[in-house]
Amino acid sequence: MIRTFQNIFKIPELRNRILFTLGLLAVYRVGAHIPSAGIDARALGAYFEQARMTVFGLYDVFVGGALSRATIFALGIMPYISASIIMQLLTAVIPQLEKLHREGEEGRRKITQYTRYGTVFIACIQSFGISIWLEGLTARVGDMIVPIVPHPGIGFRLLTMLTLVSGTIFVMWLGERITEKGIGNGISLIIFVGCLDSVPRDLANTLRLVRVGALGPITIVFVVALMLAITAAVVMMTQGQRKIPVQYAKRIIGRRMYGGHSTHLPLRINTAGVIPIIFAQSIMMFPSTLATFFKAGFITQITGYLQPGAWLYNSIYSVLIIFFAYFYTAIVFNPVDLADNMKKYGGFIPGIRPGAKTAEYVDRILTRITLPGAVFLAFIAILPWWLMNEAGIPFYFGGTTLLIIVGVALDTVQQIESHLLMRHYEGFLRKGRVKGRR
């Protein structure tokens, strides 16, 4: 392993890509601490301490705490993620976009351009909504009730919109530059860095509890062993796949013979990734978000029933995750297109007729293997509340952040290993190769 890291810096191109990536990620983290004008950051931080279990708290996790600090990157890369998901959904239902998607690199370039326009549009709406929302907020700082925005008005709204939209465009540019000239997927790495924002604070709190005697050595060993086991399980489920054998018939084109080889079709157990948990969290946190704006009795009552960790919350949350796992898998994976492409190039699954029968077979297999993946997602999503309430772990571990961290880390390590193997160096593993999410 040490020799592998030494080999990384022996390859000039790989070394430059890694340093370039680290440099741009450092720029992003610096920007995540530059405050936006016109906001009392201390009062906003006090408000977010009470709003952790709302949509705003969830959003703040993905932007690395930039929203609670009221920085110029408060929106982060999330408008781009929202625009990308919307474009994926529209591609499945709008024939013109589906045609563009099938046109290859040129079509994907146009879809990417539309995604950028959508990002700016969503960022404008979100920044305007956030400016109005901030103007109506107050927070208790000590014994005083302090407004979040000392000087509200049209000037503050325009300045906030300009600042946040510009910050989102700059973060999107950073992500695209990392993807083009760095290592790994830039957008994913930016989210990855944001998810790691709370790690130093959690470590400091844990060490403080150890010093005061609240956590004993046995408890620490148990927590570390449990974290390692959970992380290993996430890695296994992230890489888990069902391999369907595929054969290609021999074809003679001109004087050359093509095909005649065997391969396999890898179907992921967790095709939908982390999207089902994000969708389910947004729905489950909607009542608590409404409760911050409206003090109606029935909303407060519903919020009381849907407290994280309660059996009703866990039950509805799990059902939503399983539903969205199937829903999003159906959106991003089309067995009919897959079967048509296989038939076009002479491929077939042994014992299955090409065409409609192949599509039915693949769809049946995918439906079966999606269930354990969806159940595992539900387990990982509920796990943090059990660990904190029952096991006594003093920080949030698991859920969306763990899935993102593991997935992005695997993809990035896989790219680094590909560079090493291409230049005849050893990879990170002596036997086999590191597999990413694709």
Secondary structure, DSSP 8 states (H G I E B T S, - for coil): -HHHHHHHTTSHHHHHHHHHHHHHHHHHHHHTTSB-TT--HHHHHHHHHH-TTSHHHHHHHHTTTTTTTTBTTSSTTHHHHHHHHHHHHHHHH-HHHHHHHTTTHHHHHHHHHHHHHHHHHHHHHHHHHHHHHHHT-EEEETTEEEES-SS-SHHHHHHHHHHHHHHHHHHHHHHHHHHHHSSS-HHHHHHHHHHGGGHHHHHHHHHHHHHTTSS-HHHHHHHHHHHHHHHHHHHHHHH-EEEEEEEE--EEETTEEE---EEEEEEETTTTTTHHHHHHHHHHTHHHHHHHH---HHHHHHHHHT-TTSHHHHHHHHHHHHHHHHHHHHHH--HHHHHHHHHHTTEE-TTS-TTHHHHHHHHHHHHHHHHHHHHHHHHHHHHHHHHHHTS--SS--SHHHHHHHHHHHHHHHHHHHHHHHHTT---SSSSS------
